[in-house]
Amino acid sequence: MRKCLSPVLAFFLLVFSFTPAWADKYDDTIRIFKDAGESGQFFDNSYGYALLPTIGKGGIIIGGAHGKGRVYVRGMDVGDTSMTQLSVGFQLGGEAYSQIIFFEDERAFKEFASGNFEFGANASVVAITAGASATASTAGGTQAAASGGKHDATTRGGYHKGMAVFTVAKGGLMYEASIGGQKFEYSPR
């Protein structure tokens, strides 16, 4: 009897001792944005936010990006979102980044959630960089940059038309001088 219980007990001890290591990608990404300069202040002052933990982007002349995430209102998960981007122009490479869009008020959230929401090629973003050369933007040619690490970056951002967008570069290398926009879809729970 004792021989049968030992492996079971060992299994449960191992499983429960590593539970904190099974961190959720959404919680990890929220923590990065909370610790990254000014973007952290938006959590306390916004109506809600859309969080995309990983957006993959790549291109050779014609490029694209896609990512999936969740939408939160007052800290509660209220739905899912996805982002698709197509761009045309000189571009080469691939990268991955995280993105968060803060909603200043209920009106901005409703505009985002009304169906298919789109950021045009002139939308601005604050890029929180992990290195001096890493940047990301919603539209190739429109860039705003910040320096520092993921946890101590200095950023400058504010609401524009009720929304503020921040990104954190995760990896990759991409050169681009292109025009494109991001299209979002929202599905409530």
N, C-alpha and C positions, 0 to 999 in steps of 0.2 A: 504494500500500500504506500509506504513511504517513498519507494522508488518511482511510483507513478505520479505522486504529488510534486516531487522535486522539479521535474522539467516544466510542469504547469506553473508552479510558483516562480521559477526562474524567468519564464516567458512574461508573466505579468509584471514582475519587477523591472525587466528590461523595457517593456512597452511603456509603463507609466513613468519611468525615470527619464525617458526621452520625449515625453509629451511636449514640453516647451520648445523643442527643436522643430516641431511640426508647425511652425508659424505660418499664418495665412498670408498669401501674397498681397492681399488688399491691406491688411494691417501693417505689413512691412512697408508698403508704398506710402501709406498715410503717415507713418512715422518719419519716413525720409522727408516728405513735404513739410511736416510739422517742425522738423529740426533744421530746415533750410531757409534761414533768413526770413524775409518778409512773408513768404507764402504761408508760414506757420500762423501768422496773425489772422489770416483770412478764415481759418476754421472757426474762430470765436465770433466773427462779425458777418458771416455770410448766411444766407437762407439755406443753402445746400451746395452740393458739388457733384460733378461727374468725375470718376476716377478710372483711368485706364492704366493698369499696372505695366503692361508691355505693348508697345506699338512697334511693329516691324516695318521698316521702310527700305526700299531698294530701287535702283533704276540704272538704266543705260539709255540715255536720251529720253525715253518715256519711263516714268517712274510711278510707283504706287506705295501706299502704306495702308496697314489695317491693324486694328486692335479692338479688343472687347473689354468691357468694364461694367461698373455698377454706378448707380445714381443714388445719392444720399440727400435726405432732407432732414434738417435738425438732428443729424447723426444717425438716422434710421435708414436702412437699405430699402428703397422704394421701387427700384426697377433696374433693368439692364440697359446698356448702351453699346453701340458699336460705332466705329469710325472707319471711313474709307476715304482715301485721298488718291487722286490722280494728278500727275504733273507732267508738263511738257517743257523741254528746254535742255540745256547741257547739264547732265548729271551722271555720276558714275559712283557706284559703291553701294553700301548697305549699312544700316544702323538700327539700333533699338533704343527706345526711350520710353519713359513714363510721362503721362500727361494728366493734369487736373484742371478742371474748369469750375471756377467758383461762381455761384449765382448770387448777386447782390440782394435780390428780393424775390418775392413770389412771382412777379411779372416776368423776370428774367428766366426763372425756372420753367414757367408755363410756356414761354417762347421756345425754349430748348425742347420741352416735352411735347410740343404740339404736333409732332409727326417727324418729318425729315428736316432737321436743322442743318444749316450750312454756314461755315466760316468762309468768307471770300478770300481772295488772294491778298487783300490788304490787311487782314487780321494781324494783330501783333501778339507776341508771346514773350514771356521772360524765360530764358533758358538758364537753369541752374546747372552749372557744369561740374563734372568730376575732374576735368582737366582743362587747361587753357585753350586747347584747340577744339574741344567738343562743343557743338552748338546744335540747336534744333529750332525749327520754326514751323508755323502752320502753312507757310507759303514760300518756300525756297528763298526768294530774294528779301523777304522781310525778316530781319533778325534783331533780337535784343540779347545781349549776353551778360553773364555774371561770372565771377570767378570764385574759386574756393572749392572745398569738397562738398560732398552730398550733405554733410551734417553741419557745415559752418559757412555756407555760401552767403554772400551779400547780394541781395536782389532788390530790384526796384520795379514795382508793378502797381497797377491800380485798375479799377473797373473801367471798362469801355463798353458802353451800351448795356450795362448791367452784368457784364461777365469779365472775369480775369482769368487768364490762362498762364499756367506755369508748366515747364517740362524739365525733366532730369534725364540727361544722356546716360544710357546704360552701357553702350559699347558700339563698336563698329567705326567705320570711316566712310564718309560720303562727301563728295564735292558737288555742289549744285548751284546753278544760276537758272532757276526755272520758275514757272508760274503755275500755281495750282491752288486748290482749296480743300478744306476738310468737310465731309458730309457725315452727319451723325444721325443715327436712328435710336429711338427710345421705346422700350417696352415696359409698361408698369407691371408690378407684381400683382 
